[in-house]
Amino acid sequence: MDLGLNESFAPMLAEVRRMVQDEIASLDAEYFAEVDIGDRWSLTPRQSEILESLKSRAREKGLWNLWYTGAGGPGLSTVDYAYFAEEMGQAHLAPETFNCNAPDTGNMEVFHKYGSEAMKTAWLTPLMAGEIRSAYLMTEPDVASSDATNIALSCTRDGGDYVLNGEKWWATGAGDPRCAVYIVMVRTGGDDVPKHQRHSMIVVPTDAPGIEKLRAMEVYGDDEAPHGHMHIRFTDVRVPAENMLLGEGRGFEIAQGRLGPGRIHHCMRAIGMAERALRLMCERSLQREAFGKPLAQLGGNFDYIADARMQIEQARLLCLKAAWMMDQGDARAAAPWISQIKVEAPRIALEITDQAVQMFGAMGISQDTPLARQWAHLRTLRLADGPDAVHRRQVARAELRKYTNAPA
Ligand SMILES: Cc1cc2nc3c(=O)[nH]c(=O)nc-3n(C[C@H](O)[C@H](O)[C@H](O)COP(=O)(O)OP(=O)(O)OC[C@H]3O[C@@H](n4cnc5c(N)ncnc54)[C@H](O)[C@@H]3O)c2cc1C
């Protein structure tokens, strides 16, 4: 099992690291400060300028769509990409700079794997070029959405169209003015259809009549404008029947193809966030003194720093192992490994970030370090793309199967 970076990508990785540390990280604060200027749900001229100039530099250097491990991509394996995504976790604007941001990468994956030629032309090409953005709509307010068999948004056939009715919420990126397309998980089958064949995924342009953005859901009081996590109502929204992905009843099949890579990318970035928190914690604890000593030498701070280093190393190895499992091409065998890291990476990164916040005192929870925003984001990762408990269930079931000889 080779968990190392393919050495031919080392210069690219060094350049990504340099851009993240020297150019992108310092622009995050300026980008956020612009949110309060004018309409929160449009990009200010300065925000657009920041993003577009970073994107064009990344594109010129060939640091573009690095996530795409398929034919025609830059040629990275999932293991290779883990090293890049970790760097991108260290600045808010970094994933979009390299066209590696969620939920677009997952949606591009769906169009690549399951989209018709017409869908590829209409949506995949502009997404791969970074010209538009997209959202993925699965979660609903009225059902426990960690069990996707509960998804209820109705989608019925009417002549050459499908008609959608119902509500979705927590649609990340749907507030972005550049968001042009949704991939929506819907219910098409009745109770007589087997449970995992009742659902489908359908492509809906964001300007289809009958779509209402009801509100932005807040993450600990922050609406995360201008991208947001939107609560959306569909009232008699009509789309042509050709917008159905793969065919009715194939929703679960597509969800598996989409969520595996998306989940592990979040984990890779979370490890980068843990590294950033540890670096900030170390720098602060050496610079600042209390009771006649640097903070590093007080109380249990040595242990916190040591534990953080050990946790990061363990999580990184687990993440690389899960990435390697994905590269072997058996999604079913990789799933419990992805679930393991989906529990562990956000957990350790959140713990280390919390410790770093503590080391900074009051400044740690303020806008003067990236830690507070990072803490809130990591906390959401313990829910988004499946809550911890659901992933633990997957891990335990895989473990127990070894003793019961039940089929995978
Ligand atoms: C910031 C953020 C961004 C998001 N982005 C998106 C997005 O872009 N698109 C989208 O569709 N959704 C998105 N989500 C929604 C997210 O995926 C759901 O919140 C998640 O799947 C859980 O669904 P739920 O909120 O309905 O919780 P529920 O299903 O109601 O679960 C609540 C709790 O029940 C418990 N529970 C559930 N199952 C088990 C079990 N098997 N064993 C033990 N306990 C269990 C757990 O404690 C769980 O946290 C986002 C969420 C957040 C916070």
The ligand as an SDF file (V2000), in Angstrom:
LIG
                    3D

 53 58  0  0  0  0  0  0  0  0999 V2000
  -23.4910   23.6590    7.2270 C   0  0  0  0  0  0  0  0  0  0  0  0
  -24.3190   22.5710    6.6370 C   0  0  0  0  0  0  0  0  0  0  0  0
  -24.3250   22.3920    5.2690 C   0  0  0  0  0  0  0  0  0  0  0  0
  -25.1580   21.4130    4.6900 C   0  0  0  0  0  0  0  0  0  0  0  0
  -25.1940   21.3220    3.3200 N   0  0  0  0  0  0  0  0  0  0  0  0
  -26.0910   20.4830    2.7560 C   0  0  0  0  0  0  0  0  0  0  0  0
  -26.2660   20.4610    1.3420 C   0  0  0  0  0  0  0  0  0  0  0  0
  -25.5780   21.1720    0.5910 O   0  0  0  0  0  0  0  0  0  0  0  0
  -27.2340   19.6640    0.8240 N   0  0  0  0  0  0  0  0  0  0  0  0
  -28.0100   18.8700    1.6080 C   0  0  0  0  0  0  0  0  0  0  0  0
  -28.8530   18.1570    1.0840 O   0  0  0  0  0  0  0  0  0  0  0  0
  -27.8670   18.8660    2.9590 N   0  0  0  0  0  0  0  0  0  0  0  0
  -26.9420   19.6590    3.5470 C   0  0  0  0  0  0  0  0  0  0  0  0
  -26.8040   19.6930    4.9190 N   0  0  0  0  0  0  0  0  0  0  0  0
  -27.6970   18.8700    5.7390 C   0  0  0  0  0  0  0  0  0  0  0  0
  -27.0470   17.6590    6.3540 C   0  0  0  0  0  0  0  0  0  0  0  0
  -26.5700   16.7730    5.3880 O   0  0  0  0  0  0  0  0  0  0  0  0
  -28.1190   17.0350    7.2830 C   0  0  0  0  0  0  0  0  0  0  0  0
  -28.3300   17.9390    8.3510 O   0  0  0  0  0  0  0  0  0  0  0  0
  -27.7010   15.6700    7.8010 C   0  0  0  0  0  0  0  0  0  0  0  0
  -27.7560   14.7010    6.7850 O   0  0  0  0  0  0  0  0  0  0  0  0
  -28.6120   15.2120    8.9500 C   0  0  0  0  0  0  0  0  0  0  0  0
  -29.9610   15.2670    8.6090 O   0  0  0  0  0  0  0  0  0  0  0  0
  -30.9780   15.9910    9.6250 P   0  0  0  0  0  0  0  0  0  0  0  0
  -30.4840   17.3750    9.8950 O   0  0  0  0  0  0  0  0  0  0  0  0
  -32.3440   15.8320    9.0780 O   0  0  0  0  0  0  0  0  0  0  0  0
  -30.8190   15.1970   11.0020 O   0  0  0  0  0  0  0  0  0  0  0  0
  -31.6630   13.9240   11.4840 P   0  0  0  0  0  0  0  0  0  0  0  0
  -31.7270   12.9150   10.4100 O   0  0  0  0  0  0  0  0  0  0  0  0
  -32.9330   14.4050   12.0770 O   0  0  0  0  0  0  0  0  0  0  0  0
  -30.7000   13.3610   12.6240 O   0  0  0  0  0  0  0  0  0  0  0  0
  -30.5520   14.0580   13.8540 C   0  0  0  0  0  0  0  0  0  0  0  0
  -29.7130   13.2550   14.7960 C   0  0  0  0  0  0  0  0  0  0  0  0
  -30.3090   11.9920   15.0430 O   0  0  0  0  0  0  0  0  0  0  0  0
  -29.2930   11.0890   15.4600 C   0  0  0  0  0  0  0  0  0  0  0  0
  -29.2700    9.9060   14.6080 N   0  0  0  0  0  0  0  0  0  0  0  0
  -29.6750    9.7890   13.3170 C   0  0  0  0  0  0  0  0  0  0  0  0
  -29.4240    8.5460   12.8580 N   0  0  0  0  0  0  0  0  0  0  0  0
  -28.8500    7.8740   13.8640 C   0  0  0  0  0  0  0  0  0  0  0  0
  -28.3560    6.5520   14.0230 C   0  0  0  0  0  0  0  0  0  0  0  0
  -28.3890    5.6750   13.0020 N   0  0  0  0  0  0  0  0  0  0  0  0
  -27.8290    6.1970   15.2230 N   0  0  0  0  0  0  0  0  0  0  0  0
  -27.7720    7.0710   16.2460 C   0  0  0  0  0  0  0  0  0  0  0  0
  -28.2340    8.3260   16.1630 N   0  0  0  0  0  0  0  0  0  0  0  0
  -28.7520    8.7230   14.9980 C   0  0  0  0  0  0  0  0  0  0  0  0
  -27.9490   11.8110   15.3180 C   0  0  0  0  0  0  0  0  0  0  0  0
  -27.5500   12.3500   16.5540 O   0  0  0  0  0  0  0  0  0  0  0  0
  -28.3080   12.9190   14.3390 C   0  0  0  0  0  0  0  0  0  0  0  0
  -27.4020   14.0040   14.4120 O   0  0  0  0  0  0  0  0  0  0  0  0
  -25.9560   20.6040    5.5160 C   0  0  0  0  0  0  0  0  0  0  0  0
  -25.9190   20.7650    6.9090 C   0  0  0  0  0  0  0  0  0  0  0  0
  -25.1130   21.7270    7.4730 C   0  0  0  0  0  0  0  0  0  0  0  0
  -25.1370   21.9020    8.9540 C   0  0  0  0  0  0  0  0  0  0  0  0
  1  2  1  0
  2  3  1  0
  2 52  2  0
  3  4  2  0
  4  5  1  0
  4 50  1  0
  5  6  2  0
  6  7  1  0
  6 13  1  0
  7  8  2  0
  7  9  1  0
  9 10  1  0
 10 11  2  0
 10 12  1  0
 12 13  2  0
 13 14  1  0
 14 15  1  0
 14 50  1  0
 15 16  1  0
 16 17  1  0
 16 18  1  0
 18 19  1  0
 18 20  1  0
 20 21  1  0
 20 22  1  0
 22 23  1  0
 23 24  1  0
 24 25  2  0
 24 26  1  0
 24 27  1  0
 27 28  1  0
 28 29  2  0
 28 30  1  0
 28 31  1  0
 31 32  1  0
 32 33  1  0
 33 34  1  0
 33 48  1  0
 34 35  1  0
 35 36  1  0
 35 46  1  0
 36 37  1  0
 36 45  1  0
 37 38  2  0
 38 39  1  0
 39 40  1  0
 39 45  2  0
 40 41  1  0
 40 42  2  0
 42 43  1  0
 43 44  2  0
 44 45  1  0
 46 47  1  0
 46 48  1  0
 48 49  1  0
 50 51  2  0
 51 52  1  0
 52 53  1  0
M  END
$$$$
